[in-house]
Amino acid sequence: MVTTPPAAGAREELDVRDLRVADDVARLLGAEYVAKLRRGPAPARARCVICQVAEDLATTTMTVLVAPSVDNARVMFAHPRCAPSGLLPPGPGPLAGQLRTRTAIYGLALTVDGGPPVWVVETDIAVHRDTAGGEVVDELLATLLGLGFALVPVLDGPVLAGLPVLTGWTARLTGGGHDLLVADGGGEAIYDGGIGDVPAGWLGALVTGRRLALLATSMTGLAAADPVAGLVQAARDGRLAGGLVPAGRARSHRA
Ligand SMILES: [Zn+2]
């Protein structure tokens, strides 16, 4: 059984989001994919590639930008005031550093019976489309697998407990237990923000068990009324990756 935080009031989902898509972008992505983006609910949130402010796509007008490369196309979002929809020049450019940001913009605490406490992150690196074959390539997933994550085929306690340990990664409760800082093996923050409402027993299990199962994906709609449905589908589709991260409270003083 998967337990989510107490509902904070189910959010009204809009059938059609206000995404501005230029003709050349629409041609590259294909009408079906553009329709999927507009329909939602995933990705739930996106960070503007220019000003880096994260927005709720259900309520905020955003433009769609695409950076084509040799084998795929990276889909990004921006505020209309920051950048119009369009194709970005391939290769390194002034935006390259910002586009490579890997920081997750939405997180969710879950408990799954028989497994470690779960922290799910959804990133704004939404999708990648193979421009040669037309196949959707999930570059985020490829990156995670390269970092030692494993595919999570099902949200099941023993499966989560058996995930590989991510060497050097850390998860620390900060801000008096209200915030979470997840850092990768190089010390770079992957998630740094509030944990919101968590299921009963989640904090205790994290502190006692000293680990959490970090699940990562894109395009699942974690902010949707039923986030678990999106996760279950992502697992089934082979788009959910996870690993175990040593976890605990941040120390206020060095031991
Ligand atoms: Zn912006």
Residues whose N, C-alpha, C, O or C-beta is under 5 A from the ligand:
A	BS01	ZN	C48 I50 C51 Q52 H79 C82
